[in-house]
Each structure stands twice: as structure tokens, then as C-alpha cells.
């Protein structure tokens, strides 16, 4: 086989689709079945959040947008629902790229320590405007008039070009396009490890070994296990921390409109920053970002945590939601120490990993980047995404 992709979540499927657009016929190996809930790609929606300042994320977002536009409508509706995104709160207090919103917010370009929330949000708006992405600053009072189901204390950044990605529909469409182009997606095919050989790499599965010219590892929470089981791969993978995160859907008390949202909070006022989005038929999803317990992905408890705090948060900040209607859901984050993605190649192995709870919206761009690394061994992702 020429190209084998290990992991059939959104990143693996997006990579396979992008490879088919380049004339390849990749094979995707996924250990679980179609539509499984063991990883990070399931569910009906994911936040399409464009509130970034770093150029490498904005570049990747633009590349992803090209892919989303190419995927077009599915079942009569675009895969991106652009109902807008509102971001509010003291951005300058967050030293990490939490929510995937402002990587390096405590000391990043244009957002220095001690900068007020309005100035920090204005900096995000300026970066978006430079890319031709509409954004506007609103007072808290004006934002509350537009979105009466939410409460705002201070300045709000609104980007009408954001919203949600239809996650489950995206997975189905990517698989359909891969297969129709001559590729293959093999469910229930577990990969145990990789071994380099003179002309490529041997991929050890439960059913035996498969040889490929190039292997792409997009195995999410199982990435370290797959790569660690190989011999002499020489891949300097950073530590990958796997956590179980448990946001919840809340029933609405009023019809909306409901945007997607980021709420940056001062330390000590909430367990973590908050994100969320409307999910038709399920309510409004609300979750704390990146505070789940570290887990073994093969022994994940699927137990909700911090639900009392989440209900109290909703009670305080969402007059349009019923705080006692929470329906918890579970997913994994696989995070690098600095929450930067890993998009790189070592020999015959391409790695896409560490999407840190912010990756889904970037999937078509990640797929295009990894596909380029497969096709051209001399290709490189942005320096921030390379293995160190």
C-alpha cells in the first residue's frame, strides 16, 4: 500500500479526503466502529471559533475554510452554521491558548500582560479584520439586547463569520468522499505499533502486518501508544496528556438567537474558561475548557465531573437556559504542554496530534497540511506545529 492512515476520527478522515483530491487512494484503519464515542470527534456539533491572534492559527483557519467550502452542503445545509461567535471576559488573565482563542494571551503578539479585556478583544478583532473576517466590539448592554439569553459584564467581540461545524455530518461526508474516490476506510481494525523498514513502514494490526510507503498517525488519545509501540522510529513526540471532559447540554427557556461563545474568566471565579454553542435538538452546549481528569483512554470512566459548578455558572450567566436541565456528555482532550498542534513528518511517518480540545474546526486545513507532508517529504508545516 502507498499510504495508510491510522485513526479514523475527523483528522484522519480529513487527511484521507485531501489525499484523494490529490489523486491518491489511501487506506484508513480505525480501531473502533463508525460513529463511536470513545474519542474526540463524535457528537452533532463543534465550535467554529475564529478568535485567534497568532498567524499560524489564522493561516490554518483560512486553509480549513477552503476545505469547508469545498465540502459544501450536506443534506441541504452547509457543514458550517455561521450564526456568529461572541467572546467576552478578561482575556489577559489566561496565559494559555485556552479555548483555542488567544494562544499566548498572557504574552502573545498584541496581547500583553496587564492589557484590559477590551484591548485584548480589540486585538483579536484587528487580527481578524486584517484577514477580511468581519468582527465588531459591542458594549455589554448592547450584546445583552442582541442575545437576551446571555449575560455580559463588559466589552464583547462579535464575529458573524463563526458558529459551529456539524461534526457527525462532517464525518459521514468525509467517509463518503474517500470511498467514492477509491480510498478505503476499515473500521474495527486496531493498530498495535509501527516498525520502519527499508522501503517504508510496517503497520502491525490485530490481523497481521500491513506495509506502507508512508503511514499517517492521527490516533488521538492513542497516538503515544501507537508511536511508542514502534521500534526505532525516532519521533520526538511531546508529552500528550489525555483528559476526559464533560460539558453538558442545557434546555432553553427562550428561543434565542443563540451564538457560539467564549467566556474568559479571572482566576478563582470559575474552574476554567467556558465555551459553548447551540446544538439543534439538544439545547445549548456549555463546558469548562480543559479541566477534566487525566485518564487512560482504554479505561475511561465516562463519568461527569464539575457538574454542580457548571450548573451554577449557567444559573449566573445564562438567564435563557434552565440550569437544572443539564445532560452531560463526554469526550477526550489530547493536549500538548503548550496546547500547540503537532503536524510533522519523520522518515516514513507523518504525525497529526495534540489538538488540545480546539482542533475540529481546523480539520480540513490539518488534512491539507498532513497530505502535503505525505506527498512531499521536504514539505514543512508552520514552525509552531513542528516536532522539537
Residue pairs with C-beta under 8 A, 6 or more apart in sequence:
1 27
1 210
1 211
1 212
1 213
2 24
2 25
2 26
2 212
2 213
2 214
3 19
3 24
3 25
3 26
3 27
3 212
3 213
3 214
3 215
3 216
3 374
4 26
4 27
4 28
4 29
4 203
4 210
4 212
4 214
4 215
4 216
5 12
5 15
5 16
5 26
5 27
5 28
5 29
5 215
5 216
5 218
6 12
6 29
6 191
6 194
6 203
6 215
6 216
6 217
6 218
6 219
6 226
7 28
7 29
7 30
7 217
7 218
7 219
7 220
7 222
7 223
8 28
8 29
8 30
8 32
8 185
8 187
9 30
9 39
9 40
9 41
9 171
9 218
9 220
10 41
10 167
10 170
10 171
10 174
10 359
10 360
10 363
11 41
11 218
11 220
11 352
11 355
11 359
11 363
11 366
11 367
11 370
12 28
12 30
12 216
12 218
12 219
12 352
13 28
13 171
13 174
13 175
13 178
13 185
13 367
14 67
14 174
14 363
14 364
14 366
14 367
15 26
15 216
15 218
15 352
15 366
15 367
15 370
15 371
15 374
16 26
16 28
16 174
16 178
16 183
16 185
16 367
17 174
17 177
17 178
17 181
17 364
17 367
18 67
18 364
18 367
18 368
18 370
18 371
19 26
19 183
19 371
19 374
19 375
20 26
20 177
20 178
20 181
20 182
20 183
21 70
21 181
21 371
22 371
22 375
24 183
24 371
24 374
24 375
25 181
25 182
25 183
25 184
26 178
26 183
26 184
26 216
27 183
27 184
27 185
27 186
27 210
27 212
28 178
28 183
28 184
28 185
28 186
29 186
29 189
29 191
29 203
29 205
29 210
30 185
30 186
30 187
30 188
30 189
31 188
31 189
31 190
31 191
31 222
32 38
32 39
32 187
32 188
33 187
33 188
34 175
34 187
35 42
35 168
35 171
36 42
37 330
37 331
38 297
38 300
38 332
39 220
39 221
39 297
39 331
39 332
40 220
40 221
40 331
40 332
40 333
40 334
40 355
40 357
40 359
40 360
41 167
41 171
41 220
41 360
42 167
42 168
42 331
43 167
43 168
43 279
43 329
43 331
44 166
44 167
44 168
44 279
44 280
44 281
44 282
45 81
45 164
45 165
45 166
45 167
45 277
45 278
45 279
45 285
46 164
46 165
46 167
46 277
46 360
46 361
47 85
47 164
47 165
47 260
47 275
47 276
47 277
47 360
47 361
48 80
48 81
48 82
48 85
48 162
48 163
48 164
48 165
48 260
48 361
49 85
49 99
49 100
49 101
49 162
49 260
49 262
49 275
49 358
49 361
50 61
50 85
50 128
50 133
50 159
50 161
50 162
50 361
51 85
51 87
51 99
51 101
51 102
51 124
51 128
51 157
51 159
51 162
51 262
52 58
52 61
52 100
52 101
52 102
52 103
52 124
52 127
53 102
53 103
53 104
53 105
53 108
53 109
53 110
53 111
53 123
53 124
53 127
54 97
54 103
54 104
54 108
54 109
54 384
56 382
56 383
56 384
56 385
57 100
57 103
57 362
58 127
58 128
58 131
59 382
60 362
60 365
60 366
60 369
60 382
61 361
61 362
61 365
62 131
62 365
63 364
63 365
63 368
63 369
64 361
64 362
64 363
64 364
64 365
64 366
65 364
65 365
66 364
66 365
66 368
67 363
67 364
67 365
67 367
67 368
68 78
68 79
68 80
68 165
68 364
70 364
71 79
71 170
71 173
71 174
71 177
71 364
72 78
72 79
73 79
74 166
74 169
74 170
74 172
74 173
75 169
77 166
79 165
79 166
79 169
79 170
79 173
80 163
80 164
80 165
80 166
81 163
81 164
81 165
81 166
82 160
82 161
82 162
82 163
83 163
83 164
83 257
83 258
83 259
83 260
83 278
84 158
84 159
84 160
84 161
84 162
84 163
84 259
84 260
85 158
85 159
85 162
85 163
85 259
85 260
85 261
85 262
86 143
86 147
86 150
86 152
86 156
86 157
86 158
86 259
86 260
86 261
86 262
87 101
87 121
87 124
87 156
87 157
87 159
87 261
87 262
87 263
87 264
88 117
88 121
88 140
88 143
88 152
88 153
88 154
88 155
88 156
88 157
88 261
88 262
88 263
88 264
89 117
89 153
89 154
89 262
89 263
89 264
89 265
89 266
89 273
90 116
90 117
90 120
90 264
90 265
90 266
91 101
91 102
91 105
91 111
91 115
91 117
91 120
91 121
91 124
91 264
92 105
92 106
92 111
92 112
92 113
92 114
92 115
92 116
92 117
92 120
93 106
93 264
93 265
93 266
93 267
94 102
94 105
94 106
94 264
94 273
95 105
95 106
95 107
96 103
96 105
96 106
96 338
96 339
97 103
97 104
97 105
97 338
97 339
97 340
97 356
97 358
98 105
98 264
98 272
98 273
98 289
98 290
98 339
99 262
99 264
99 273
99 275
99 289
99 358
100 339
100 356
100 357
100 358
100 359
100 361
101 124
101 262
101 264
101 273
102 108
102 111
102 120
102 124
103 339
103 340
104 111
105 111
105 120
105 264
106 113
107 113
110 123
110 126
110 127
111 120
111 123
111 124
115 123
117 154
117 155
117 264
118 137
118 154
118 155
121 137
121 155
121 156
121 157
122 137
122 155
122 157
124 135
124 157
125 135
125 136
125 137
125 157
125 159
128 134
128 135
128 159
129 135
133 159
133 161
134 159
134 160
134 161
135 157
135 158
135 159
135 161
136 157
136 158
137 155
137 156
137 157
137 158
138 146
138 155
138 156
138 157
138 158
139 155
139 156
140 152
140 153
140 154
140 155
140 156
141 152
142 156
143 150
143 152
143 156
143 158
144 150
144 151
144 152
146 158
146 257
147 256
147 257
147 258
147 259
148 254
148 319
148 320
149 252
149 253
149 254
149 256
149 258
149 318
149 319
149 320
149 321
150 261
150 317
150 318
150 319
150 320
151 316
151 317
151 318
151 319
158 259
162 260
163 259
163 260
163 277
164 260
164 277
164 278
164 279
165 360
165 361
165 363
167 360
170 363
175 185
178 184
178 185
179 185
189 205
189 206
189 207
190 205
190 206
191 203
191 204
191 205
191 219
191 226
192 204
192 205
192 206
192 226
192 229
193 204
193 226
193 228
193 229
193 230
193 231
194 201
194 202
194 203
194 204
194 215
194 217
194 226
194 227
194 229
194 230
194 233
194 349
195 201
195 202
195 204
195 230
195 231
195 232
196 202
196 230
196 231
196 232
196 233
196 347
196 348
196 349
197 211
199 211
199 213
200 211
200 212
200 213
200 214
200 215
200 348
201 211
201 212
201 214
201 215
201 347
201 348
201 349
202 209
202 210
202 211
203 209
203 210
203 211
203 212
203 215
204 229
212 348
213 348
214 348
214 349
214 350
214 374
215 348
215 349
215 350
216 349
216 350
216 351
216 352
216 370
216 374
217 223
217 226
217 227
217 349
217 350
217 351
217 352
217 353
218 352
218 353
218 370
219 225
219 226
219 353
220 297
220 332
220 334
220 353
220 355
221 240
221 242
221 297
221 332
221 334
222 297
223 237
223 240
223 334
223 351
223 353
223 354
224 237
224 240
227 233
227 235
227 237
227 349
227 351
233 346
233 347
233 349
234 346
234 347
235 346
235 349
235 351
235 387
236 346
236 387
236 388
237 342
237 351
237 353
237 387
238 336
238 337
238 342
238 354
238 387
238 388
239 336
239 337
240 334
240 335
240 336
240 353
240 354
241 294
241 333
241 334
241 335
241 336
241 337
242 294
242 295
242 296
242 297
242 332
242 333
242 334
242 335
243 290
243 291
243 292
243 293
243 294
243 295
243 332
243 333
243 335
244 292
244 293
244 295
244 300
244 301
244 302
244 303
244 305
244 330
244 331
244 332
245 287
245 288
245 290
245 291
245 292
245 330
245 331
245 332
245 333
245 357
246 287
246 292
246 303
246 304
246 305
246 306
246 307
246 328
246 329
246 330
247 276
247 285
247 286
247 287
247 288
247 310
247 328
247 329
247 331
248 285
248 286
248 287
248 304
248 307
248 310
248 326
248 327
248 328
248 329
249 279
249 282
249 283
249 284
249 285
249 286
249 326
249 327
249 329
250 283
250 284
250 285
250 286
250 314
250 318
250 321
250 322
250 323
250 325
250 326
250 327
251 283
251 321
251 322
251 325
252 258
252 283
252 284
252 320
252 321
252 322
253 319
253 320
253 321
253 322
254 320
256 278
256 320
258 277
258 278
258 284
258 320
259 278
260 275
260 276
260 277
260 278
261 274
261 275
261 276
261 277
262 273
262 274
262 275
263 273
263 274
263 275
263 317
264 273
265 272
265 273
265 274
270 288
270 309
270 313
271 288
271 291
271 306
271 309
272 288
272 289
272 290
272 291
273 288
273 289
274 286
274 287
274 288
274 289
274 313
274 317
275 286
275 287
275 289
276 284
276 285
276 286
276 287
277 284
277 285
278 284
278 285
279 285
282 327
283 321
283 325
283 327
284 318
284 321
285 329
286 310
286 313
286 314
286 318
286 321
287 310
288 306
288 309
288 310
288 313
289 357
290 333
290 335
290 356
290 357
291 306
292 305
292 333
293 305
295 301
295 332
297 332
300 330
300 332
302 330
303 330
304 328
304 330
307 326
307 328
310 326
311 323
311 324
311 326
312 323
314 321
314 323
314 326
315 323
333 356
333 357
334 353
334 354
334 355
334 356
335 354
335 356
335 357
336 342
336 353
336 354
336 356
339 354
339 356
339 358
340 354
340 356
340 384
340 385
341 352
341 353
341 354
341 355
341 356
341 359
341 362
341 366
341 385
342 351
342 352
342 353
342 354
342 385
342 386
342 387
343 351
343 352
343 366
343 369
343 370
343 373
343 381
343 382
343 385
343 386
344 350
344 351
344 373
344 380
344 381
344 385
344 386
344 387
345 351
345 373
345 374
345 377
345 379
346 387
350 370
350 373
350 374
351 387
352 366
352 369
352 370
355 362
355 366
359 366
369 381
369 385
372 379
373 379
373 380
373 381
380 386
